[in-house]
Amino acid sequence: MYSSKGDYEKAINFYKRTLIIREELGDKYGKGNTLANIGAVYSSKGDYEKAIGYYERALAIDDGVGGKRLKGYILNNIGIVSVDKGDYNKALDYYKRSLAIRKEIGDKRGMVYILHSIGIVYVYKNDNEKAQEYLEKSLITQKEIELKIMELDTTTNLYLSYKHIGEKYDAMKIYSLIKETDNIDFELNLRLYEILEDKSYLKTTYNQVQEKASAMDDKLSKKFLSYPIPKAIVEEWEKVNR
């Protein structure tokens, strides 16, 4: 609850108190889960180095006691942080390991997210053929399980890959999905700006990045703004507003 409210320090405090109890009980699986949750809070906070540290500790514990669903979750989260840091090859490695687990346990919802995430990495790497392969698979699976929450994000990135190679795409489909979507994050707003060439999305994503950075201490804020996506947003905003 505190993490959802953006009160990350209180969230971390409660998780660390939980961690002590898990250790006292000898609950290795619970310890791995709690370490993963602490990593997720640091990721939300923008402290990616600490996030990866906790995820790796969780992964090491989970390797010892099983729990494939948790392991798939942790691998996915390390992939997310690796993307945020701009380490795309590392992200692909972790995502694909997570995808193998999701397939093995028949977790279609998890597969949707991983296929989507892999596709986005290939968009960033400008490998549009691979991007389309994974994003189209994600959309097909989303329709199979009637999952709507990611449709705008997946469709936007898929159409962006079409745009990169000069293929046609339906911009009206994106506008329609925008109306159905709440809480569009700064990364997706950047992609909407790129696909629709509408400066209002650039303004929104710039404000979101600045708001996130302003909630951090100076050292962390500078590091966050140096990562590829926030950096690209700030640079594009400054270029457009010269």
N, C-alpha and C positions, 0 to 999 in steps of 0.2 A: 504493500500500500504506500509506504513512504517513497519507494522508488518510482511508482506511478505518479506520485505528486511532485516528483523532482527533488525531494529532500534526500539526497543520496547519502549524506553522512549518517543520518539516522538509520537508513536502510542497512548500510554496511555495519553499523553498530549492532543492530538486532541479529543480522546474519552471523556476525562473529561470536555473539553470545550463544547462538544456536550451535555454531561449530564446536565450542568448548564442550557442550553437552553431548554432541555426537561422539567426540573423542573419548569422553568419560565412559560412554556406553559401549565403546568399541564398535560403533555402527559405521562401518566403512562405506557402505553405499550411501547412507545419509550424509556422511562427511563429503563424499564426492559431489553429491547434489548441492550441498550448501556452498562448497567452494565454487561450483559452476555459477550459482546465483550471485555470489560476490563478484565473480568475473563479469557477469552481465551488468551489474550496477556500475562497475568501473567503466565498462564499455559505453553505457548510456551517458556517463559523466564525461566521456571523451578522453579518459586516461587509458589508452590502449595498451601501453606497456604493462601496467598492473593487471589489466583484464587478461592478457595472454598468460601472465604468470599464474594467476588463479586457475584459468582453464587448463593449463598444462599440469598443475598439481592435481586437479580433479580427474583429468584423463589418466594419469598414472595410477591413481587409486582405483578407478573404474576398471582398468585393465586387469587388476588383480582379483576383482570380485564379480565380474560379469556385469550385466545390465546393459544390453545392447541399445535400447532406446535412449538411455542417458548418454551413452558413448556417442551415438549418432548426433545428439543435441550438442554435445561439447565440441565435436569435430566441426559441426556447422558453425558454431559461434566463433571458433578460432578462424574459420574461413572468412566470416564477416569482418572481424577485426583486421585480418590480413588485407582485405580489400580496402578498408578504411585507411590503412597505412600505405596502400599502393603496391603491396607485394602480391601481384596477381598470380604468379606461378605457385606460390605457397598456398594461396587461397584455393586454387583449382585442386591441388593435392588433397587438402582437407575436405573440400566439398565432395570430391569424388569418393573419398573413403566414407564419408557420411552417407552418400547416395547408395553405396553398396550395402550398407547396413539397413537403410530404409527399405530397399528392395527385398532384402533377406527376411525382414520381419513383416513385410506386407503393409508398411506404413505409407499409404498413398498420399495422405495430407503432407507428411514430411517430404515425400518425393516431389510434390508440387513446389515446395519452397526451395529445395536444393536444385531442381532443374532450372527454376527461375534464376537463382543466384549464379549458377554456372553460366547461364546464357548472358547475364549482365557482365560477368568478367570477360567473356569473349567480345562483347560490345566494346568494352574498354580497351581490349587488345586489338581492336579493329579486325577481328576474324569474324566477318559477318555471316559466313556460311555456317560456322559452328554455333554462333549466337542464335541464328534462326532455328537450327536443329533443336537446341535445348529449350528455347522460349516457346516454340510451337508445341513441343512435348508437354511443357508445363501447362499451357493453355488447354490442351486436349484433356489432361488429367483434371484440371480445375473444373471443366464442364462435366466430366464423369462423376465427380463427387459433389457437384453443385457448390463450389467454393467461389464466392464473388469478391472477397476482400482484396485479392491481389490482381484482379483483372486489369485495372488501369495501369499498374506498374509494369506488368508483363507485356501488355499490348503496346505501351509507350516505347519500351526498349526494343520490342520486335520491330515496330514501325521505324524506329531510329536506325536499326540495322538495314531496313529496306532503303531508307533515305540515303544512307552512306554509299549504296551501290546504284542509286538512281532508279529503284523500283517504286511503283505507285503504292500509296497507302491511303487509308480512309481517315482523314483528319476529323471528320464529323463523329466518327466512332469514339475518338479520344474525348471530344467535347461532351459527348453523351455520358461517358464513364466518369468524367470529372464531376458531373452533377450528382452522381450516385456515390461519390467517395468523400469521406471525412478524413481530416487529419493527414494531409499530404505533407510528407517530410521534405527537408531541404534538398536531398539528393534527387527525389522524383520531380520536384519543382524545377530543378536545373534541367532535367531531361525534357520536361514539358516546354521549357523555354527553347531548347534546342530543336525540338520537333515542330513546334507551332510558331516559333520566331515571334513570340509575344513578350514584350519587355515586362509586362506585369508579373510574369512568373519569375523573371530574373530579380525583380525588386523584392518579391516575397521570399525567394530563397536566400538572397543577400541578408535580409532582415532576420531570417531564422538563424543563419550562421552567426551573425553578430550577437543575437540574443543568447545563443548557446555559449559563445566565447566569453561574453560579459559575465556569465555565471561562474566562470573558472578563475583560479588565481592567475597571475601574470605569466608564470612559467608554463603552465598547462595550456593557457589560452594561445600563447605563441606557437607551441607545438601543434595544437589542434589546427590552427590556421595555416600551418605549413604542410599539412597533409593534402594529397592531390585534389580531392573534391572541394573542400572549403577554399583551398588556394585558387582553384579554377573559377569558383564563384566570385570571389573577391576581385580577381584579375579581370574577369569579364565585365563586372559591374563598373570597375574603374575605367576600362576601355570604352564602354558604351557612354559613360558620363563625362568624358573629357571635354 
